[in-house]
Amino acid sequence: MQRARRKRGVLAWAFYDWANSAFATTVMAGFFPVFFKQYWSTGVAATESTFRLGLVNSIASLVIVCLAPVLGAIADQVGGKKGFLLFFAALGIISTGALQLVAMGSWMAALVLYGLGLIGFSGSNIFYDALLVDVADKPHYDKVSSLGFALGYLGGGLLFAFAVLMTLYPDVFGLVDAAEAVRLSFILVALWWALFSIPLFFLVRETGVESPAKDWLSGGFRQLAMTFRKIRQLRMTFLFLLAYWCYIDGVDTIVRMAVDYGLSIGFDANNLMVALLITQFVGFPAALLFGRIGAKRGPKQGIMLAIFVYLLILLWAYRMDSIWEFYLLAMAIGLVQGGIQALSRSLFARLIPHDQAGEFFGFYNMLGKFAVVIGPVLMGWVGVLSGDSRMAILSVSLLFVMGALLLARVDVEAGHRAARSFERA
């Protein structure tokens, strides 16, 4: 009986990734950049709309970065993680559904709702991650976490594929045109997110130590400062996190801004949606392939390979002028996107004291989830100053170059030994 209850809890928890990945794929990476540029920003220069989109992505990420210490403390100290997850999920769901109501040309209203959706999505993930320790035993963390990752790719991809079909063939679904299909997609994402979140709230049992609300703020920043001091003592761990901050910012910037760039250089929106589907379904098996590369060559070499591929992708994107090239680049991104994330996590695990893994991974997850502060603004700013969308996408290569230079200085073996010594101490 206990085992069956545990299994139900794991599946219910993992299905939240299936639920909210619809927002990440269909809204964040897919339809919002298209609709923002073509519908809500009609008559606005391509570089100007790119700047606005990049700015709201960065602002939303910065808000979460500022809130993360407090939210992390709540997740650690309070037996109410599901309640806070519900609050942020509801914020994201309502904001996403409300996008359907925004009139043509109302770019400010669209950006506000999109920004609130991003905050809801990212904020709910803090408590979703924190619930992992409630649904799984420590030996099964990786397996259960991977299950959520896999269901997220699958669920997000399935709904996105359906939404793309609606936009390509609106008459088959009884819709007037592609614009109506996109507006309906925002409602579908909200319903999908809400529906598949329900099992988590009913079947996941959480644990936590109640603490007074007045201690949440001070406790959150105190915990963050303590973790940062420990990381500074581990030089290789600190260097890796700096490298990770740079290159993962580049990775996430491409996820959020690739469609906007494709539109800026004249590609058809429907073709861009197909390219996104290619990335989505290539990504998961490619992550498994990179796991083998990491096992044979080491995770550092695998990450370096992925960064090199990303740099080639950006150089090619700067020069491309045919949609078949965008398809190939989408496939290339799918090949390295999951792999660089998977190998970064496994490398970080080698550089931390195992008896403090939860604390250190909390810091790592904060960087990983909320790194998109510099990249979108950099891309938008370069685009506005140069008046050239191609220069804007090329500017993202700076983040990968900085990440590679910092990662090259990381001595994994020395970092591993230092972490073991720190653990014994």
N, C-alpha and C positions, 0 to 999 in steps of 0.2 A: 504493500500500500504506500509506504513512504517513498519507495523507489519510483512508483508510477507518478506520485505527486511531484517528485523532483523533476521527472522527465517532462511533465506538463508545464512546469514552471520554466524550464529551459526553453522549450518551444515557444511559449508565450513571450518570453523575453526576446528571443531571436526574431520573432515576427514584428517587433517594433522597428527593427532595421528594415524589414520588408516594407513596413508602413511608411516611414519617413523618407526612405530613399526615393519615393515618388517625387517628393519636393526637390531633392538634390538633382535628379535626372531630368524630369519633365519641366520644372520651373527654372531652377537655378542655372543649369547648364544648357537647357533646350529653349523653351518657348519664350521665357521672359526677355532675354536679349533680343530676340527677333521682333517680338511685339513692341518692345520699348522703342526700338529704332524705327520700325515701319509704321506703327500705329499711334503710339503715344508721343513720339518725337517727330511727327511729320513737319517738314520744312526746316529742320535743324540740321546743321552740318554733321557729317558722320563722325568727325573727330570730337565735336562738342558732345554728342550723345554718348560716345565712348567714355569721355571724361566724366560725365554725370554718372554713368553706370559704374565705372571704376571707383568713383568717390563714395557712392552709397555702399558698395561692397566693403570698402576699407573702413567706413564709419561703423557699420554694423559689427565688423570683426573687432574693432577697437572697443566698442561698448562691451562685448563679451569678454575681451581681455581684461578690462577693468573690473567686471563683475566676477570673473572666474575665481579669484581667491575666496571671496565670500561664499559663492555658490559651492565651491569645493569643500569649504569648511562645513557648510550645511549638510552636504552629502556624507561627510565623514561623521558628523556629530549628532545628527538628528534622525530619528526614526520616522521621517516623513518624506522620503525620497520620491515616492510615487505621487504624492500631492504636488510637489514642486515640478515634477515631470509633467503632470497633467496641466499645470498652469502654463508652462512654456509651450507644450504641444498645442494647447487650445489657442494661444497667441498666434502660433504659426498657421494652424488650420483656418482660423477665422480670417487672418490677413490674406492667406492664399485664396480662399473662396471669394473674398471681397474684391480681388483684382478683376473679377468678371464684370463688376459694376462701373469700373473706371472708364470715362468717356474718351473718345479719340482726342489726342492733343493734350490731355491732362497728365503730363509727364511727372509733375511734382507729386500728385496723389499716387501715381503708380510706384514711384520710388519710395515714398513713405511706407506703403503697404508691403512692398518687397523687402525693405529694410527690417520691418517688424517681423516678416516671415523668416528672414535670416536669423534674427535674434531668437525667435521661438524655436527654430530648428536646432541651432547651436546650443542654446540653453538647455533644451530637453535632453540633448545628447550627454551633457555632464552627468545628469542623474541616471540616465540609461546606462552609461558606463559604470557608474557607482553601484548599480544593482547587480552587476556581474558576480560580485562576491556573495550575494544573497542567493543566487540561483545555482551556483556551481562550487564544488570543492576545488581547492588550490591546484591539485594535479590535473584538473579538467579545464582550467581557465582557457588555455590555448584552443582546445577543441571547441568549446562552447563559443568563444569569441569568433572563431573562424566560421562557425555555423551562422552567426548573425551576419558576418561579412558576406557569405555566399548568398544568403536569402536577400540581403540588400541589393546585390547585383541583379539577382533574378527578378525580384519584385519590381524594382525600379525600372528594369529593362522591359518587362512585360507591359506595364501600364504605359510607358513611353511609346512602345511599339504600337499599341492600340491608338494612342493619341496621334501619332504620326499618320496612321492609316486614315483617321478622321480628316486630317488636314489635306491629305492627298486626294481623297475621294469623298468629299463632304456630301455629295448628292446621294451616295449609297446609304449614308446614315440619316438622311432626311434633313440635312443642314443646308443653309443658303450658300455659304462659301467657307473658305479656309479660316477667315477671321472669326466666324461664329464657332468653328471647331476649336480654335485655340482658346476662346473664352470659355467654352464648355470644359476644356481640359483643366482649367484652373479649378472648376467645381469638382471634377472627378478626382483630382489630386487631394483636395480637401477631404472628400468623402473616403477615399482610399486610406489616407493617413488616419482619419478618425476611426474607421471600421476596424482596421487591423491593429490599432492600439488597444482595443478593448480587452483582448486576452491578458495582456500584461497587468492591467489593473485588477483583474479578478483572480488570476492564477499565481501571480508572483508574490511570495511572502518576503517581506523585508525585515532586516534587523537594524538596530541603531541605538546609540546612547543619547537619550534626551539631554539637551543642554539649554540653558536660558538664552532667549533670543538676543539679549544684550551682549552675549559672548560671541555671537556669530561673526561680527565684523572684526573685532580684535583678534579672535582665534584664527580667522582666515588669513589675515595679513601676517600674523605671527608665524603660522605654519609655513606660508610662502617664503618668508625671510629665512626661516630655519633651513628649509630645503635648499634655498639658493646658497646659503653659506656652506652647506655640505658639498654641493656641486662644485663650488669654487675650489674646494680642497682637492677635488679629483680633476686634475688638469685636462686629461684626455677626454673625460666625460664632458667637461665644460666646452672644450673645443668642438667635440662632435655636435653638441646641442646648438652651437653657433652656426656650424655648417648646415645642420638640419633646418634651422630657422630660415636660412637663405634659400636652399634648393627646394624645400617643400612649399615655400611661398611661391616660387616659380611654377611648381607643379599645379598648385591650386589656382593660381592666376590663369593658367592656360585652360583649366576646367571651366572657369567662370567667364572667360573673355573670348574663347576661341570662336564661338558662333558670332559674337559681335564683330570680330575681325573679318570673318568670312563675308558678312553682310557689307562691311565697309569697303571691301575690294570688289564688290559686285556679284557675289555668288547668290544663287537662288536659295531662299529659305528652306524649301522642301528638300533640296539636295543636302543642305547642312544638317537637317534632322536625320537623314539616312546615315550620314557620316557619324553622328553621335551614337546611333544604334550600333554601328560597327565597333566603336570604342567600347561601348558598354559590354558587349558580349565577348569581345576578345580579352578584356581586362582580367577576368577571374582565372581562366586557365593559364594565362601568361604569368600571373602571380605564382602559380605552382611551379612553372618552369624556372622562374627566377629563384625559387627556393632551392632547386637543384643546383643552379649556378652558385648560389651562396654556400651550399654544402661542399662543393668541389673546390671553389676558388676563394671562398671567404666572402662575407657580406660586404666588406668595404669595396672589394673589387667589383662586385655586382652592382653596387650603388654608383661607382664611378662609370661603369658601362652605361647605366641608365642615364646618368647626367650627360655623357657624351652623345647618346642618342637624342636626348632632348635638345642639345645644342644644334645638332644636325637638323632636327625638325624645325627649329626656329629659323635657321639660315635658309632652309628650303621654303618655309612659309613666307619669308621676306620676298622671295623671288617668284613664287608660283602665280600662275594666271589661269589654270584650268581646274575644273571641279574634280577630275580624276586624281589630280595631285592632292586635293584636300582629302579624298577618300583614302589614299595611301598614307597620308599623314595621320588620319584618324586611326588607321590600323596600327601605325607605329606607336602612337600615344597609348593605345590599348595594350600594346606589348610591354611597355615599361611602367605605366601608371601604377598598376597593382604591385608590380615587382619592387619598385623603389620604396613603396610604403612598407611592404612586408619585410624587406631586408633591413630597413632603417630600424624597425622595432627589434629584430633579432640582434642587430649590432649593439643597440643601446642596452639590451639585456646583458651583454658581455661586459659592459662598462660600469655596472652599478652593483652595490652590495645587495646580495640576494635577500637578506633579512629585512631590507627596507625597500623592497621592490614596489610595493603599493605607493609609497610616498614619492619615489622617484618617477614612476610611471605616471603619476598624477601631474607632475610638472611637465613631463614629456608630452602627454596628451593635450595639455593646455597649449603648448607650442604648436603641436600638429594641427589641432582643430582651429586655432585662431591666428594662424600665421598670415592670413591674407589681409595684411594692412598696407604693406609697401607696394606690392606688385601691381594691383589694379590702378592705384593712384599714379605710379610711375608710368604705366602704359598710357593712361589718359593724359597725363601732363606732357609726355613726349609727343603724343599725337597732336595736342593743341598747339604746342610751340613750333613743331615742324610742319604742321598741316598735312602730315603724311601718315596714314594708318600703318603702312609697312614699317616705318621707323618705330612706331609704337610697339608692335609685336616683337621687333628685334631687341628692344630695350630690356625685355624680360630675360634675355641671355645673360645680363649682368648678374642676376641672382644666382644662376647656375654656375657661372664662373667663380663667383665669390664662394659659393658652397663647395665647389671642387677644390679650390685652393686651401680652404680651411680643413676639409676632410683629408687632404693629402698629408697634413701635419699630424693626423691622429694615428698614434701608435697603439694598435688594438691590444697587443700582448702586454705592453706596459700599462695600459689602462685597465686591463683585466687584473693584473697583479696588484695594482693600486686599490682596486675595488675590493679584492679579497683581503688585503691588509686592513683596509678601512672597516670591513665587516668584522674581522677578528678583534680590532681595537674597540 
